[in-house]
Amino acid sequence: MKIVLLIQLFTTLFMVGLIWFVQIVHYPLFAQVGNQEFTNYERRHQRLTTWVVGPIMLLELTSALGLFLFIHEGVPLSYAWTGIVLLGLIWLSTLILQVPVHERMASGFSESDHAWLLNSNWLRTIAWTARAGLILSLTIQML
């Protein structure tokens, strides 16, 4: 159980740091790339980002399910449920909100798509930050 918790802690904190970087630095800089270069930039961004976030997100999901299935006595089940719900929200947001915008932007920069990406990404940023607080609290209880 402790190993699953530590994996959950690592993956969630990794993603929290990454999502805040993306929200504050990376996505805002999309507007500075330039229209001619943007299509190539966006396609490379999608491909390279997948290599970084894909394995970590899958590991985070797997460990979250492990925590849910093998929750330790004395730890409220609400912790596991809340973690799963937040992760579901993150995955749905990624698949339904962010990925389609990235796909459209692979054809060219759009100010409206860029604004939508910046605004809709706050959902993931807040949800991952909440997960970090939850997992840190759970870690303190378990250790």
BALOBA-1460 file (C-alpha; in Angstrom, 3 decimals):
// residues 143
<rec num="1" residu="m" x="0.000" y="0.000" z="0.000"/>
<rec num="2" residu="k" x="2.818" y="2.433" z="0.836"/>
<rec num="3" residu="i" x="4.466" y="1.859" z="-2.540"/>
<rec num="4" residu="v" x="1.178" y="2.580" z="-4.317"/>
<rec num="5" residu="l" x="0.774" y="5.711" z="-2.216"/>
<rec num="6" residu="l" x="4.304" y="6.874" z="-3.015"/>
<rec num="7" residu="i" x="3.736" y="6.270" z="-6.745"/>
<rec num="8" residu="q" x="0.504" y="8.240" z="-6.464"/>
<rec num="9" residu="l" x="2.290" y="11.034" z="-4.617"/>
<rec num="10" residu="f" x="5.136" y="11.216" z="-7.162"/>
<rec num="11" residu="t" x="2.931" y="11.110" z="-10.253"/>
<rec num="12" residu="t" x="0.412" y="13.618" z="-8.934"/>
<rec num="13" residu="l" x="3.061" y="16.094" z="-7.771"/>
<rec num="14" residu="f" x="4.885" y="15.711" z="-11.090"/>
<rec num="15" residu="m" x="1.690" y="16.524" z="-12.976"/>
<rec num="16" residu="v" x="0.856" y="19.448" z="-10.681"/>
<rec num="17" residu="g" x="4.226" y="21.031" z="-11.379"/>
<rec num="18" residu="l" x="3.859" y="20.377" z="-15.085"/>
<rec num="19" residu="i" x="0.296" y="21.674" z="-15.374"/>
<rec num="20" residu="w" x="1.174" y="24.914" z="-13.580"/>
<rec num="21" residu="f" x="4.134" y="25.386" z="-15.934"/>
<rec num="22" residu="v" x="1.884" y="24.731" z="-18.913"/>
<rec num="23" residu="q" x="-0.815" y="27.093" z="-17.600"/>
<rec num="24" residu="i" x="1.453" y="30.005" z="-16.675"/>
<rec num="25" residu="v" x="4.317" y="29.703" z="-19.192"/>
<rec num="26" residu="h" x="3.849" y="27.221" z="-22.021"/>
<rec num="27" residu="y" x="0.297" y="27.840" z="-23.279"/>
<rec num="28" residu="p" x="0.568" y="31.654" z="-23.077"/>
<rec num="29" residu="l" x="3.723" y="31.504" z="-25.218"/>
<rec num="30" residu="f" x="1.812" y="29.797" z="-28.057"/>
<rec num="31" residu="a" x="0.806" y="33.277" z="-29.217"/>
<rec num="32" residu="q" x="4.488" y="34.189" z="-29.677"/>
<rec num="33" residu="v" x="5.396" y="31.342" z="-32.039"/>
<rec num="34" residu="g" x="4.243" y="33.065" z="-35.218"/>
<rec num="35" residu="n" x="1.642" y="31.955" z="-37.737"/>
<rec num="36" residu="q" x="4.069" y="30.419" z="-40.255"/>
<rec num="37" residu="e" x="5.858" y="28.272" z="-37.687"/>
<rec num="38" residu="f" x="2.862" y="27.425" z="-35.527"/>
<rec num="39" residu="t" x="1.523" y="24.387" z="-37.395"/>
<rec num="40" residu="n" x="4.855" y="22.564" z="-37.191"/>
<rec num="41" residu="y" x="5.341" y="23.735" z="-33.615"/>
<rec num="42" residu="e" x="1.905" y="22.482" z="-32.528"/>
<rec num="43" residu="r" x="2.351" y="19.075" z="-34.161"/>
<rec num="44" residu="r" x="5.743" y="18.608" z="-32.491"/>
<rec num="45" residu="h" x="4.289" y="19.875" z="-29.219"/>
<rec num="46" residu="q" x="1.553" y="17.226" z="-29.337"/>
<rec num="47" residu="r" x="3.940" y="14.396" z="-30.187"/>
<rec num="48" residu="l" x="6.618" y="15.308" z="-27.636"/>
<rec num="49" residu="t" x="4.171" y="16.154" z="-24.849"/>
<rec num="50" residu="t" x="2.530" y="12.747" z="-25.218"/>
<rec num="51" residu="w" x="5.887" y="11.073" z="-24.483"/>
<rec num="52" residu="v" x="6.236" y="13.077" z="-21.261"/>
<rec num="53" residu="v" x="2.701" y="13.056" z="-19.878"/>
<rec num="54" residu="g" x="1.333" y="9.773" z="-21.244"/>
<rec num="55" residu="p" x="3.296" y="7.343" z="-19.047"/>
<rec num="56" residu="i" x="2.945" y="9.528" z="-15.946"/>
<rec num="57" residu="m" x="-0.811" y="9.975" z="-16.398"/>
<rec num="58" residu="l" x="-1.275" y="6.225" z="-16.893"/>
<rec num="59" residu="l" x="0.812" y="5.484" z="-13.804"/>
<rec num="60" residu="e" x="-1.160" y="8.072" z="-11.840"/>
<rec num="61" residu="l" x="-4.437" y="6.477" z="-12.956"/>
<rec num="62" residu="t" x="-3.223" y="2.976" z="-12.107"/>
<rec num="63" residu="s" x="-2.009" y="3.980" z="-8.662"/>
<rec num="64" residu="a" x="-5.227" y="5.953" z="-7.990"/>
<rec num="65" residu="l" x="-7.242" y="2.834" z="-8.786"/>
<rec num="66" residu="g" x="-4.888" y="0.823" z="-6.552"/>
<rec num="67" residu="l" x="-5.454" y="3.239" z="-3.684"/>
<rec num="68" residu="f" x="-9.173" y="3.023" z="-4.230"/>
<rec num="69" residu="l" x="-9.220" y="-0.784" z="-4.301"/>
<rec num="70" residu="f" x="-6.790" y="-1.348" z="-1.421"/>
<rec num="71" residu="i" x="-7.522" y="1.600" z="0.845"/>
<rec num="72" residu="h" x="-5.953" y="1.275" z="4.280"/>
<rec num="73" residu="e" x="-8.109" y="0.959" z="7.384"/>
<rec num="74" residu="g" x="-8.651" y="4.270" z="9.084"/>
<rec num="75" residu="v" x="-8.421" y="6.238" z="5.842"/>
<rec num="76" residu="p" x="-11.796" y="7.649" z="4.830"/>
<rec num="77" residu="l" x="-13.157" y="6.138" z="1.634"/>
<rec num="78" residu="s" x="-14.052" y="9.705" z="0.638"/>
<rec num="79" residu="y" x="-10.330" y="10.342" z="-0.005"/>
<rec num="80" residu="a" x="-10.183" y="7.596" z="-2.606"/>
<rec num="81" residu="w" x="-13.516" y="8.598" z="-4.177"/>
<rec num="82" residu="t" x="-12.527" y="12.252" z="-4.351"/>
<rec num="83" residu="g" x="-9.200" y="11.329" z="-5.939"/>
<rec num="84" residu="i" x="-10.899" y="9.167" z="-8.570"/>
<rec num="85" residu="v" x="-13.508" y="11.844" z="-9.342"/>
<rec num="86" residu="l" x="-10.825" y="14.534" z="-9.738"/>
<rec num="87" residu="l" x="-8.776" y="12.263" z="-11.968"/>
<rec num="88" residu="g" x="-11.857" y="11.466" z="-14.052"/>
<rec num="89" residu="l" x="-12.465" y="15.189" z="-14.436"/>
<rec num="90" residu="i" x="-8.852" y="15.693" z="-15.544"/>
<rec num="91" residu="w" x="-9.005" y="12.889" z="-18.103"/>
<rec num="92" residu="l" x="-12.385" y="14.029" z="-19.456"/>
<rec num="93" residu="s" x="-11.176" y="17.609" z="-19.707"/>
<rec num="94" residu="t" x="-8.059" y="16.463" z="-21.541"/>
<rec num="95" residu="l" x="-9.946" y="14.266" z="-24.004"/>
<rec num="96" residu="i" x="-13.010" y="16.453" z="-24.538"/>
<rec num="97" residu="l" x="-11.689" y="20.005" z="-24.140"/>
<rec num="98" residu="q" x="-7.932" y="20.260" z="-24.675"/>
<rec num="99" residu="v" x="-7.156" y="17.540" z="-27.252"/>
<rec num="100" residu="p" x="-9.728" y="18.749" z="-29.815"/>
<rec num="101" residu="v" x="-8.381" y="22.308" z="-29.551"/>
<rec num="102" residu="h" x="-4.827" y="21.080" z="-30.063"/>
<rec num="103" residu="e" x="-6.027" y="19.113" z="-33.091"/>
<rec num="104" residu="r" x="-7.631" y="22.219" z="-34.596"/>
<rec num="105" residu="m" x="-4.578" y="24.320" z="-33.822"/>
<rec num="106" residu="a" x="-2.374" y="21.801" z="-35.645"/>
<rec num="107" residu="s" x="-3.868" y="23.346" z="-38.799"/>
<rec num="108" residu="g" x="-2.950" y="26.870" z="-37.743"/>
<rec num="109" residu="f" x="-2.963" y="29.293" z="-34.857"/>
<rec num="110" residu="s" x="-6.335" y="30.681" z="-33.832"/>
<rec num="111" residu="e" x="-6.729" y="33.394" z="-31.212"/>
<rec num="112" residu="s" x="-10.128" y="32.044" z="-30.165"/>
<rec num="113" residu="d" x="-8.804" y="28.466" z="-29.834"/>
<rec num="114" residu="h" x="-5.814" y="29.771" z="-27.929"/>
<rec num="115" residu="a" x="-8.064" y="31.689" z="-25.522"/>
<rec num="116" residu="w" x="-10.264" y="28.593" z="-25.101"/>
<rec num="117" residu="l" x="-7.200" y="26.453" z="-24.378"/>
<rec num="118" residu="l" x="-5.929" y="28.907" z="-21.762"/>
<rec num="119" residu="n" x="-9.306" y="29.190" z="-20.048"/>
<rec num="120" residu="s" x="-10.367" y="25.541" z="-20.196"/>
<rec num="121" residu="n" x="-6.979" y="24.354" z="-18.917"/>
<rec num="122" residu="w" x="-7.736" y="25.986" z="-15.556"/>
<rec num="123" residu="l" x="-10.071" y="23.042" z="-14.926"/>
<rec num="124" residu="r" x="-7.160" y="20.595" z="-15.063"/>
<rec num="125" residu="t" x="-4.856" y="22.957" z="-13.182"/>
<rec num="126" residu="i" x="-7.291" y="23.297" z="-10.275"/>
<rec num="127" residu="a" x="-8.221" y="19.600" z="-10.263"/>
<rec num="128" residu="w" x="-4.578" y="18.468" z="-10.188"/>
<rec num="129" residu="t" x="-3.790" y="20.990" z="-7.474"/>
<rec num="130" residu="a" x="-6.706" y="19.655" z="-5.411"/>
<rec num="131" residu="r" x="-5.442" y="16.104" z="-5.985"/>
<rec num="132" residu="a" x="-2.023" y="17.149" z="-4.703"/>
<rec num="133" residu="g" x="-3.552" y="18.466" z="-1.486"/>
<rec num="134" residu="l" x="-5.573" y="15.290" z="-1.123"/>
<rec num="135" residu="i" x="-2.615" y="12.974" z="-1.751"/>
<rec num="136" residu="l" x="-0.320" y="14.967" z="0.556"/>
<rec num="137" residu="s" x="-2.930" y="14.775" z="3.306"/>
<rec num="138" residu="l" x="-3.386" y="11.046" z="2.740"/>
<rec num="139" residu="t" x="0.395" y="10.503" z="2.765"/>
<rec num="140" residu="i" x="0.720" y="12.307" z="6.105"/>
<rec num="141" residu="q" x="-2.062" y="10.140" z="7.546"/>
<rec num="142" residu="m" x="-0.530" y="6.921" z="6.218"/>
<rec num="143" residu="l" x="3.039" y="7.633" z="7.320"/>
